[in-house]
Amino acid sequence: MTRTPVIGFEVHAQLATRSKIFCACANGVGGEPNSRVCPVCLGLPGALPVLNERVVELGIVAALAVDATVAGRSSFARKSYFYPDLPKGYQITQDTRPLATGGGLAVETGGRTFRVGFRQLHIEEDAGKTAHRPGRPSLVDMNRCGVPLLEIVTQPDLTSVDDAVAFAEEIRRVLVYCGVTSGRMHEGSLRFDTNVSLAGEDRAPGTPCEIKNLNSFRSIRRALEREVERQNSVLDGGGRVTHQTLLWDERAGVASPMRSKEEASDYRYFREPDLPDVIIPAEKVEELRANVPELPGAARARLRDRYGLSEDISSVIADERYEVEYFGEMVRAIGSFDLGDAEAAGPACAKWFVGPLRGLAHERGLSMDDLLGSRLPAARLAELVALRASGGLTETAAKTLLGHAIDSDEPLADLVRRLDLAQLSDEAELATIVASVLEANPGELARLRRGERKLVRFLVGQVMAETGGRADPRIVGELIEAAAKREDS
Ligand SMILES: [Zn+2]
């Protein structure tokens, strides 16, 4: 029997503010444990929280980016539970009156688009971190206590594991584009909880199970695949899926049930008495709308429609907003290098951006962020692409030049001269080299004359090697063909 997965998410994004949500402690990652704490975020008796306005602003920007409706009035509640990394014994969150409701996200994948609806977006504080050490006492670090979080609760609209992963990737992109979170999942800045059930042919969803603590796209995929498989085998065996909450172990790659005490969801929500309601005037919302940038879906469409890039290449570039911006700068800059109009320059820029540049970053162990941010201004790469496109450099020479261009500020024209990279297109000079290569390869020349066409490529390759990759391959090909025919007649 075929059953369809029914999947939803709770997305937790740490907001990129300077200070924590209810105190002046720095909002950061790493550092000495328990060094960014104060009486408020440690929950000492008598300490009073004060809401960081920037948290609300970033929450509104995110809400607007996903077309959610921002509430004119929202409020905080206490969610009580016990855990060593929650010193107050409750988490301040939003319950029945969240920051925003509704909205959703269109996700493009494999040539189709689907939409995931949202229930609500709310703001809350993060808890501390407990490090469990086998056989030794556990350690608690409170630096994360009070770090602001945006939680997005989706509808269970996803019907496959692939779509679920595509959604998770796209919501990350949207939030990072908006600058509301760093989105660095390995640092825990973006974390996913998921709920999954299987619907039979009657389409009625079964009992959902929750999996918490998914901190990478790979974990989301693995956890969902295993859970779908587990529920299928329970149902195939005539059993019933019972509700449970599983905790994903990133390192071991397995989900295990939380202890029932941890799972008990009697959170005794009640209004937070120490914080007033959050009142958001409509004008404030409109003012913040200007902070919503072009989103990834629109960026992909623009790269496709305006610059004629393929769907795949548009997706690669649109993965990060800074890459879209860099690409835009490159295309603008290339206008001044006499390569015709910007539209025609798009594919040439994209080819270098997605191919050799990424290859070089990989080779040098650099992130694209490093490479683009400081080592290679967009105008410099544009100049290189223009040099290549105008015939001043061969492909090989252009790649060599790229390697040197990221290591210095020396003008490209000087580098080309100093490294002797300019393309050889002087026919007389090339004819001499071609003649000597043909003389050195008489067997191959004879086979070419007998009609083995692939030997043109071989012989061109020999000339390229002879010239350190600088010969114009088109002219060399013509010279070889002409030589082959000449001896024929
Ligand atoms: Zn604090």
Residues whose N, C-alpha, C, O or C-beta is under 5 A from the ligand:
A	BS01	ZN	C23 A24 C25 R36 V37 C38 V40 C41
